[in-house]
């Protein structure tokens, strides 16, 4: 498979870049932060994204989508990373659409996928319970009651949880707390009785929440996939999100590099343009090579998710680990080469290091995925 975008994907990239630079620049994120926006994203911008079909890229055509695939979804995410766009795109258009299209029942697909396609529904994946990503460690319990289940427990660090219409919750229906077997996924409406969602602040101005489930009753129709066998589905959903995050971080890393190179061409020190200093040239050249390597592995991960999703775990782990480190390097070098002004709020470059540090940790940091890669390679 050629490691290049198709003509259609290239056109999508150009359209996304143009729209986001005009309608969702970093200035919008700054405004959302300063105004302490209750949603954490601009609803009008989200509606415009839906009108352009971005929310339907992973929704099958029979449910109102365009089914362009993960590469297309990654192209959009990459451009969002350039402008640090605040939106529920990853949790809904990528992870929610993947969960429902691949593992939902016919009734679940008919109810939710058309709404996701038109931007009418927001979803969130509630998986982690501790300070570190550990999808196998599930203490939220789902006990059988009547023809359904009763859920109890707490989830943290739920991206877009406070604005979600529906939560995809991992719960334990069998086995021990750290076992992969015995996990079941449930579709839980955020407004269901017993669901308490509290927004939590994040340094990158994105939206996270803690979710408490207190005797939440759901019917058997709320099960996503199979009872006790939700681990495979959960990993598939997470891998779609991990690849999307890697693409977003790739966009952020590219923007950091470009912004820094432009600054090096303008800033003078000791009467000279600092871009003529060999030491800074070497650092910029090294960063460029790392960003290009990261772009390649991210594209390969997205292509594999489209061509052979059942074999994508290893390349997705490699992409998330590599791009997490590259994005942090790019943001750190940008701060360093901007000098002291880089960390002032006046300059946008400081926003990037906050965003990539959170994105690197979300759904597994570089160490987590390096370990996952090694295990899959049977090291």
Buried (B, 14 or more C-beta within 10 A) or exposed (E): EEEEBEEEBEEBBEBBBEBBEEBBBBEBBBEBBEEEBEBBBBEEBBEBBBEBBBBBBBBBEEBBBBBBBBBBBBBBBBBBBBBBBBBBBBBBBBBBBBBBBBBBBEEBBEBBBBBBBBBEBBBBBBBBBEEEBBBBBBBBBBEEEEEBBBBBBBBBBBBBBBBBBBBBBBBBBEBEEEBBBBBBBBBBBBEBEBBEBEBEEBEBBBBBBBBBBEEBBBEEEBBBBEBBBBBBBBBBBBBBBBBBBBBBBBBBBBBBBBBBBEBBEEBEEEEEEBBEBEEBBEBBEEBBEBBEEBBBBBBBBBBBBBEEBEEBBBBBBBBBBBBBBBBBBBBBBBBEBBEEEBEEEEBBBBBBBBBBBBBBBBBBBBEBBBBBBEEEEEE
